[in-house]
Amino acid sequence: MKFTFDKTLTGTGFDDAVLKVTEELKKEGFGVLTEIDVKDTLKKKIDAEISNYKILGACNPAFAHKAILAENKIGVFLPCNVVVRETDNGDIEISAVDPVASMSAVENERLGSLANEVRDKLMKVIEQI
């Protein structure tokens, strides 16, 4: 099972791509709770060099609330992560987690329809970038 939705942007700068992703997430009711600069972190922690790579921890509060009510340990799968990374040829790849894939490990029927709703919103985000 594929676990992400992906899109590659050409001719777009890394910072501009991060802004576009953030704007599209907002349109679908998501806020970015965390922004992890993996490139910077790896350089500081282990002196490793990689291309630009950010993890955006996106959260839609209404869906998060419903998920927590349905399954009190679901927080281990939250927030919905979106990766913005620069490829070797300078393109920007955007990848969003597929919540249906990640939630399939949790055996709770109440999460199924919720995961599908979140999936639809994240797919729309990726399509609109």
SULDAWO-V246453 format. One record per residue. N is the residue number from 0. BURIAL is # if it has 16 or more other C-alpha atoms within 10 Angstrom, else .. Layout:
BEGIN
n: [N:N]
burial: [BURIAL:BURIAL]
END
This chain:
BEGIN
n: [0:1:2:3:4:5:6:7:8:9:10:11:12:13:14:15:16:17:18:19:20:21:22:23:24:25:26:27:28:29:30:31:32:33:34:35:36:37:38:39:40:41:42:43:44:45:46:47:48:49:50:51:52:53:54:55:56:57:58:59:60:61:62:63:64:65:66:67:68:69:70:71:72:73:74:75:76:77:78:79:80:81:82:83:84:85:86:87:88:89:90:91:92:93:94:95:96:97:98:99:100:101:102:103:104:105:106:107:108:109:110:111:112:113:114:115:116:117:118:119:120:121:122:123:124:125:126:127:128]
burial: [.:.:.:#:#:#:.:#:.:.:.:.:.:#:.:.:#:#:.:.:#:#:#:#:#:#:.:.:.:#:#:#:.:.:.:.:.:#:#:#:.:.:.:.:.:.:.:.:.:.:.:#:#:#:#:#:#:#:#:#:.:.:#:#:.:.:#:.:.:.:.:.:.:#:.:.:.:#:#:#:#:#:#:#:#:#:.:.:.:#:#:#:#:#:#:#:#:#:#:#:#:.:#:.:.:.:.:.:.:.:#:#:.:#:#:#:.:#:#:.:#:#:#:#:#:#:.:.:#]
END
